[in-house]
Amino acid sequence: MFKVLISDPLSEFGIQKLLDAPDIEVVQKPGLSPSDLLAEIGDYDALLVRSQTQVTADVLAAGKKLKAIGRAGVGVDNIDINAATQAGVVVINAPDGNTMSTCEHSFAMLMAVARNIPQAHKKLTDGKWDRKSFQGVELNNKVLGIIGMGRIGTEVAKRAKAFNMTVIGYDPFLTEERAQKLGVIHGTVEDIVLQADFITVHTPLIKETRHILSTREFEKMKTGVRVINCARGGIIDEKALYEAILTGKVAGAALDVFEVEPPVDNPLIGLPQVVVTPHLGASTLEAQENVAIDVSEEIIKILRNEPFKNAVNLPSIPAHVMEKVQPYFVLGEKLGHFIAQVTVGSIQDVTIAYSGELAEFDTAPLTRTILKGILSFHLGEEVNYVNAPHLAKTRDIHVTEQKSSSNKGFTNLITVSLKTNQQTRLVAGTLLNGYGARIVKIDDFAIDVAPNGHLLYVHHNDRPGVIGRVGTILGTNDVNIATMQVGRRDVGGDAIMMLTIDKAVTAEILDTLGEMSEIKSVTQIDL
């Protein structure tokens, strides 16, 4: 008989499968104080929480019998993931439970901002009959731009098509074939900015998506565009949006999320063109039930030693395998993150080759780690070691694993190849005794670089003075070069340089470097 503690309020319907399980005893004690939780947790095999309970390292240490922690929701900020992993406790969440809820709220906000519904409601309830001030626009025959075509963005697209809207979708994993199946136009952020009448965002908040719509983008948009954000605060630059509304470029905005929550002294709140709600995307009865159902089902599978999918920390690996492959986890994730940043286009194929001693072991955990590195560059915290293969499959990414006993000059070598609809790129790495993780090959160029910190990858023509001029530009802009590695195929032909720098460079510096006639491309990489 397993024992499960539920320490936060959860939907009774959502946990019914747990309650009905003959081999599980469920104890519901919401509102436990930290000290009470410490005293209570020692008797339980699993713990279910929402956001209130703080699952600290002390709680995990006290939970000697714990096998799993379930978070009925997406975020796991209230759980010490590292401590759970070290304790061998699986942490799971419910990433799919609020898909329909957020989709429908996004569409409700889209319609509300198109027809000024909240503003008209407020005026009428204030006793004023005003039909002239709230003329709206139709969705029919309008262009909707969707930035982020994951689960939620895809569902929004389906509903927009039913309203006879033309949909342009952007996502780093959206292929032309999948776009055709969905009935949307495969586009870029630039395409959406230039053509859309309505723009809605459905991406995670990561470095690459923060302020993806800012002053530059608003200036290029159609006059009268309307924007919707029910994803994450910070994807849209709120200051730039405020200015764009004041100038009349943006006719309206609908915001469920904000850069600072609750939004204090946020000037957008007071604008009559803006519809706001207090982060209600997942606030439906069904969503709360769904996340409880999902996490309950996963807990049952873990306790019964059945396959499960929504873990956010490293799955269990046999000790003898872990001893051999663990040193390569960091290298593998860095290789994945590196190649994702230097590759352009929608990912179609990932090929991972293991050479040397590694080929003798079960490398599935390493493959998961590399996939996590690739996908997390675009999807952020949504990706974990367990769901990375599933996320790749749902995005029509074909993953191939190859093994060879040939060491190719290294004791072990990991080679990652990424094919997109525009190009194929390759990166290889190994561990060097005394030096740690190293990148030893990029495409056809041999190189020796530590995959850490801020890097600049420069593809250029091998001409005298190029390296010196790059160094001069960086020095003039107070950017210190820590290391530099160069590689070339032939004298005077294609060449690369990889610079480790002490701080990230600005877009202006990248533009200045890119203007050099000998330079083909400059990519900033953050590892």
Sequence and secondary structure as in RCSB ss.txt:
>XXXX:A:sequence
MFKVLISDPLSEFGIQKLLDAPDIEVVQKPGLSPSDLLAEIGDYDALLVRSQTQVTADVLAAGKKLKAIGRAGVG
VDNIDINAATQAGVVVINAPDGNTMSTCEHSFAMLMAVARNIPQAHKKLTDGKWDRKSFQGVELNNKVLGIIGMG
RIGTEVAKRAKAFNMTVIGYDPFLTEERAQKLGVIHGTVEDIVLQADFITVHTPLIKETRHILSTREFEKMKTGV
RVINCARGGIIDEKALYEAILTGKVAGAALDVFEVEPPVDNPLIGLPQVVVTPHLGASTLEAQENVAIDVSEEII
KILRNEPFKNAVNLPSIPAHVMEKVQPYFVLGEKLGHFIAQVTVGSIQDVTIAYSGELAEFDTAPLTRTILKGIL
SFHLGEEVNYVNAPHLAKTRDIHVTEQKSSSNKGFTNLITVSLKTNQQTRLVAGTLLNGYGARIVKIDDFAIDVA
PNGHLLYVHHNDRPGVIGRVGTILGTNDVNIATMQVGRRDVGGDAIMMLTIDKAVTAEILDTLGEMSEIKSVTQI
DL
>XXXX:A:secstr
 EEEEE S   TTTTHHHHH TTEEEEE TT  HHHHHHHGGG SEEEE SSS B HHHHHH TT  EEEESSS 
 TTB HHHHHHTT EEE  TTTTHHHHHHHHHHHHHHHHHTHHHHHHHHHTT   SSTT     TT EEEEE  S
HHHHHHHHHHHHTT EEEEE TT  HHHHHHHT EE  HHHHHHH SEEEE     TTTTTSBSHHHHHHS TTE
EEEE S TTSB HHHHHHHHHHTSEEEEEES  SSSS SS GGGG TTEEE SS TT SHHHHHHHHHHHHHHHH
HHHTT     B S     HHHHHHHTHHHHHHHHHHHHHHHH  S EEEEEEEEEEGGGGS  HHHHHHHHHHHH
HHHHGGG  TTTHHHHHHHTT EEEEEEES  TTSSEEEEEEEEESS EEEEEEEEETTTEEEEEEETTEEEEE 
  SEEEEEEEE  TTHHHHHHHHHHHTT  EEEEEEEESSTTSEEEEEEEESS   HHHHHHHHTSTTEEEEEEE
E 
